[in-house]
Amino acid sequence: MGIRYELREYEVDPNDLAAETVAAKIGLPAEQVFKTLVARGGRSKDRSKDRNGIVMAAIPGNQELNLKALAAAAGERKIQLVPVKELQALTGYIRGGVTALAAKRDFPVYVDETIELFDVVSISAGIRGLQILIAPADYLRATKGTMAALGQPKAV
C-alpha cells in the first residue's frame, strides 16, 4: 500500500497489558497510543454489513469504549465486547496484540475521531511487545476505518 511506518518494540509484562503502560514504554502519551477492541453486535440493521456482528474499534489508550456509540456507528441495536478467550479464534491475535491491520477476516473497523489530532499514532503491530507508528490517514486507509466518537473517560 506504500505506507510509511515505524516499528517500536517494548518489554512485555503479561500482568500489565494496559495501553497506558505500553505508551510509557514507547515514549508516547496514552491518548496517542490506540488500542484495538473487538465487539459483537446482535444483528446489524444492514444485513450486507453482517460478519457475525463482529467489529473492531480503535480508541485512545487513556479512554474506554462507549458501547452505545459503537453500536450506533456500526448500525447495531446493541453491542458488547468479545470475551478474551474468543479473541484468538476470531482474529488470530491474543489480548495485547490485537490489530485491525491484518486480522484473519476483514471486519468493519471503527476509529475514534481523536485520531485526527495527531501526525502519528501508535497501534499494535499484531504481537505483544511491538507497536506500529503510522499516520492516521494511512491507518484509516489500510483498515478501511470509519471515524466516530467512540471513546469516553475511564470510570474511576
Buried (B, 14 or more C-beta within 10 A) or exposed (E): EEEEBEEBEBEBBEEEBBBBBBBBBBEBBBBBBBBBBBBBBEEBEEEEBBBEBBBBBBBBBBBBBBBEBBBBBBBBEEBBBBEEEEBBEBBBBBEBBBBBBEBEEEBBBBBBEBBEEBEBBBBBBBBBBBBBBBBBEBBBBBBEBEBBEBBBEEEE
